[in-house]
Amino acid sequence: MLLLSEQDVERLIDPHAAIEAALDGYRQNTAGILPPGRLDLQRNDPKGAVLVLAGHSEDGIFAAKTNAHSYPDATSRRRLAASLMALWDMRTCSPLALIATTGFNNHRTASGFAAAAQLLAPPDAQTLVVFGAGKIAPAAIRYLAKVRPLAQVVIGGRGPERAAALAAAIRQWPDFSGIAVETVRDVAAATAQADIIVTVTTSDTPVFPGSKVKPGALVILGGANRPAAREADDDLIARARVYVDHLDGCLERAGDIRIPLATGTLVRSRIVGEIGAVTAGQALRTGPDDVTVFKSMGVVAQDLALARILVDRARTEHVGVEFDMVAGGITRPGGAEANTRTDAPRAFTVQAAQ
């Protein structure tokens, strides 16, 4: 069984390959090739949760990813989180890999946003507005810059200090030297100028005025993934063509879809379908003046598609270690010394500014 650490994953990630993996994952999900499973467990002492996502491919590879988080101090907002993914070959009932996926999750989610933007955003989109300055925001910004010619990035966070810190960090990225980066001063004005809006918040209520979204813009709703929480208001949802990553999951758990459907603000016919149908050519893309919404909950097909790329590359490049579950021995992939240097070049890291 191959073991890959957080540093191994960062070393192996290629953003363009990750975007292609997201597109393939969306396609496989819609085709029913990777039927998903989900187990969501909550607890109160200490407050926290464990989410297990699982699914299998048509060639017998099974993935199970466990995301855990907790708040050990009930009086603090400090949140601890970690994630692991196991890959199994079900034809032989043997484990293939155990992957540290805390950082992986940022890449997987952000590459999914970029895949959606590649399909649905205006080709000449230059202004990106991001609401949320947490751990997903840096990855979302980096990945979206891979698929559209961004000239301006505007960041709004729960507190101005956090947004300002992230903006300052981005200005130091060498590959963003030609992109203007600033923070939101006026939410309505920022919304009105955006070609792409991305929300990655934990808010329970809408975070921007949907009436201000301009024709042709794409809105990616990537946070607040709870039945009673929403990031988009009725003004946006009533005028948008809506795409989702997994229809059943969004109808069941996404407040941005459930709430307006229940009130009649969103009619079922305005949900065009799953983004995977667009990748397969089975659903139309939006017109140039349509306001488009993509609701992302995340599907295990994305995880499996990206994980398989990383495992293949790790074996080729002798990254990680092999663990013998029976004898307990540890060897290097291919019998070679693993490349574990922490200063090795990487495609990019996605940690948020502290």
Order of alpha helices (4+ residues) and beta strands (2+ residues): beta-alpha-alpha-beta-beta-beta-beta-beta-alpha-beta-alpha-beta-alpha-beta-alpha-beta-beta-alpha-beta-alpha-alpha-beta-alpha-beta-alpha-beta-beta
